[in-house]
Amino acid sequence: MKKMTKEILEKLDDTEEIKQMKEITITKREEGQRFDRFLGKYLPGASSGFLHKMLRKKNIKLNGKKAEGREKLSAGDLIQIFF
């Protein structure tokens, strides 16, 4: 798993254009969760360190803005993950 994470980070560090984006809209069922915990459930193969690095590099955004991970999610929030 660490090898896959390293490969993803190397691709993100390249100067090439981002090739793929995933958008997730938070539902009533998912609201109230901390953002970082939601990401851990949504991407179970990614370590928490990797997810926080993605947040710091703005590869994961909440409602179009940089997020820290400790935000509480609300229904209708939009998460963008850039791969």
Helices and strands as residue ranges (DSSP letters): H 2-13, E 21-25, H 35-42, H 48-56, E 60-62, E 65-66, E 78-82
